[in-house]
Amino acid sequence: MVKLDFKNPMVSIALGLIVSFIVFFIVQLIYSEIDSFIAFILGGFIATYFAKERRIIYGLYEGVLFVFIITFIGIIKNYEYFGSHSFLINLPGIILLGVIFGTIGGFIGKKIPKKEAIITSKHI
């Protein structure tokens, strides 16, 4: 049985990516014309909040990974937009959005205080 340690930064970033994908695809299904910035912010928040050392850079990592994975999926699926020259021109802007909104989520995750459960011998 594999036990996931959610305080590990890699696991918290992976959890942030999973939640980002779920939110991104749900928002894209419901509102096809709206960009899903909330997916970046929520993923960055989760990546930072659940890590043992809450560093804002984990939100940045999650945002950049999210952009690259979405871009890779788009290239594999051969969407017209991903194959056009306008996409290559817009790619730095898309990466910058991932960096900015992932970092905002990381900042929020760092500033919100955690409630630690204290277990004493009375609770056992």
C-alpha positions as a LaTeX table, in Angstrom:
\begin{tabular}{lrrr}
\hline
Residue & $x$ (\AA) & $y$ (\AA) & $z$ (\AA) \\
\hline
Met1 & 0.00 & 0.00 & 0.00 \\
Val2 & 1.40 & 3.36 & $-1.04$ \\
Lys3 & 0.95 & 6.21 & 1.42 \\
Leu4 & 1.07 & 9.71 & $-0.02$ \\
Asp5 & 2.69 & 12.36 & 2.12 \\
Phe6 & 0.84 & 15.54 & 1.24 \\
Lys7 & 3.48 & 17.61 & 3.01 \\
Asn8 & 5.98 & 16.61 & 0.31 \\
Pro9 & 6.23 & 19.50 & $-2.20$ \\
Met10 & 6.13 & 17.17 & $-5.21$ \\
Val11 & 2.91 & 15.55 & $-4.01$ \\
Ser12 & 1.31 & 18.90 & $-3.22$ \\
Ile13 & 2.25 & 20.24 & $-6.68$ \\
Ala14 & 0.83 & 17.09 & $-8.29$ \\
Leu15 & $-2.37$ & 17.51 & $-6.26$ \\
Gly16 & $-2.55$ & 21.14 & $-7.37$ \\
Leu17 & $-2.18$ & 20.04 & $-11.01$ \\
Ile18 & $-4.95$ & 17.47 & $-10.69$ \\
Val19 & $-7.34$ & 19.98 & $-9.15$ \\
Ser20 & $-6.36$ & 22.58 & $-11.77$ \\
Phe21 & $-7.19$ & 20.18 & $-14.60$ \\
Ile22 & $-10.54$ & 19.27 & $-13.11$ \\
Val23 & $-11.50$ & 22.92 & $-12.56$ \\
Phe24 & $-10.14$ & 23.95 & $-15.98$ \\
Phe25 & $-12.12$ & 21.34 & $-17.91$ \\
Ile26 & $-15.32$ & 21.90 & $-15.92$ \\
Val27 & $-15.14$ & 25.66 & $-16.52$ \\
Gln28 & $-14.35$ & 25.09 & $-20.22$ \\
Leu29 & $-17.39$ & 22.81 & $-20.53$ \\
Ile30 & $-19.75$ & 25.25 & $-18.84$ \\
Tyr31 & $-18.32$ & 28.56 & $-20.13$ \\
Ser32 & $-16.48$ & 27.88 & $-23.36$ \\
Glu33 & $-15.58$ & 31.53 & $-23.97$ \\
Ile34 & $-14.08$ & 32.27 & $-20.54$ \\
Asp35 & $-10.47$ & 31.61 & $-19.68$ \\
Ser36 & $-10.14$ & 29.69 & $-16.45$ \\
Phe37 & $-7.81$ & 31.79 & $-14.31$ \\
Ile38 & $-9.37$ & 30.28 & $-11.21$ \\
Ala39 & $-7.72$ & 26.95 & $-12.14$ \\
Phe40 & $-4.28$ & 28.59 & $-11.98$ \\
Ile41 & $-5.00$ & 30.30 & $-8.67$ \\
Leu42 & $-6.56$ & 27.22 & $-7.05$ \\
Gly43 & $-3.73$ & 24.95 & $-8.20$ \\
Gly44 & $-1.08$ & 27.36 & $-6.93$ \\
Phe45 & $-2.92$ & 27.64 & $-3.63$ \\
Ile46 & $-3.07$ & 23.86 & $-3.15$ \\
Ala47 & 0.56 & 23.37 & $-4.19$ \\
Thr48 & 1.69 & 25.88 & $-1.56$ \\
Tyr49 & $-0.81$ & 25.36 & 1.24 \\
Phe50 & $-0.34$ & 21.62 & 1.73 \\
Ala51 & 3.47 & 21.55 & 1.49 \\
Lys52 & 5.50 & 21.24 & 4.67 \\
Glu53 & 7.46 & 24.40 & 3.93 \\
Arg54 & 4.94 & 26.75 & 2.40 \\
Arg55 & 6.89 & 28.51 & $-0.34$ \\
Ile56 & 5.27 & 30.67 & $-2.98$ \\
Ile57 & 7.53 & 29.14 & $-5.63$ \\
Tyr58 & 5.49 & 25.91 & $-5.47$ \\
Gly59 & 2.50 & 27.83 & $-6.87$ \\
Leu60 & 4.71 & 29.19 & $-9.63$ \\
Tyr61 & 5.93 & 25.68 & $-10.48$ \\
Glu62 & 2.36 & 24.41 & $-10.62$ \\
Gly63 & 1.25 & 27.26 & $-12.88$ \\
Val64 & 4.08 & 26.72 & $-15.37$ \\
Leu65 & 3.60 & 22.93 & $-15.39$ \\
Phe66 & $-0.13$ & 23.40 & $-15.95$ \\
Val67 & 0.49 & 25.66 & $-18.96$ \\
Phe68 & 3.01 & 23.27 & $-20.48$ \\
Ile69 & 0.77 & 20.22 & $-20.03$ \\
Ile70 & $-2.28$ & 22.00 & $-21.49$ \\
Thr71 & $-0.12$ & 23.17 & $-24.41$ \\
Phe72 & 1.25 & 19.67 & $-24.97$ \\
Ile73 & $-2.26$ & 18.19 & $-24.90$ \\
Gly74 & $-3.37$ & 20.79 & $-27.45$ \\
Ile75 & $-0.46$ & 20.01 & $-29.76$ \\
Ile76 & $-1.14$ & 16.28 & $-29.55$ \\
Lys77 & $-4.86$ & 16.77 & $-30.23$ \\
Asn78 & $-3.96$ & 18.92 & $-33.30$ \\
Tyr79 & $-6.31$ & 21.73 & $-32.53$ \\
Glu80 & $-6.22$ & 24.41 & $-35.22$ \\
Tyr81 & $-5.31$ & 27.14 & $-32.74$ \\
Phe82 & $-2.29$ & 25.26 & $-31.42$ \\
Gly83 & $-0.89$ & 24.76 & $-34.90$ \\
Ser84 & $-1.21$ & 28.36 & $-36.01$ \\
His85 & 1.42 & 31.07 & $-35.88$ \\
Ser86 & $-0.77$ & 33.16 & $-33.57$ \\
Phe87 & $-0.41$ & 30.46 & $-30.91$ \\
Leu88 & 3.39 & 30.65 & $-31.09$ \\
Ile89 & 3.19 & 34.42 & $-30.73$ \\
Asn90 & 0.82 & 34.10 & $-27.77$ \\
Leu91 & 2.77 & 31.31 & $-26.01$ \\
Pro92 & 4.98 & 33.65 & $-23.93$ \\
Gly93 & 1.87 & 35.47 & $-22.78$ \\
Ile94 & 0.18 & 32.20 & $-21.83$ \\
Ile95 & 3.25 & 31.15 & $-19.84$ \\
Leu96 & 3.30 & 34.54 & $-18.14$ \\
Leu97 & $-0.35$ & 34.10 & $-17.13$ \\
Gly98 & 0.50 & 30.73 & $-15.60$ \\
Val99 & 3.38 & 32.29 & $-13.70$ \\
Ile100 & 1.36 & 35.27 & $-12.46$ \\
Phe101 & $-1.81$ & 33.45 & $-11.42$ \\
Gly102 & 0.04 & 30.42 & $-10.03$ \\
Thr103 & 2.15 & 32.78 & $-7.92$ \\
Ile104 & $-0.98$ & 34.61 & $-6.72$ \\
Gly105 & $-2.42$ & 31.27 & $-5.62$ \\
Gly106 & 0.87 & 30.43 & $-3.90$ \\
Phe107 & 0.85 & 33.78 & $-2.11$ \\
Ile108 & $-2.70$ & 33.16 & $-0.87$ \\
Gly109 & $-1.72$ & 29.64 & 0.22 \\
Lys110 & 1.20 & 30.99 & 2.21 \\
Lys111 & $-0.79$ & 33.75 & 3.93 \\
Ile112 & $-3.76$ & 31.65 & 5.07 \\
Pro113 & $-2.93$ & 30.16 & 8.48 \\
Lys114 & $-3.05$ & 26.39 & 8.92 \\
Lys115 & $-4.87$ & 24.74 & 11.77 \\
Glu116 & $-2.69$ & 21.94 & 13.09 \\
Ala117 & $-4.37$ & 19.08 & 14.91 \\
Ile118 & $-2.73$ & 18.47 & 18.26 \\
Ile119 & $-3.16$ & 14.90 & 19.44 \\
Thr120 & $-2.41$ & 14.24 & 23.07 \\
Ser121 & $-2.67$ & 11.10 & 25.17 \\
Lys122 & $-6.18$ & 12.22 & 26.21 \\
His123 & $-7.41$ & 11.84 & 22.61 \\
Ile124 & $-6.09$ & 8.34 & 22.12 \\
\hline
\end{tabular}
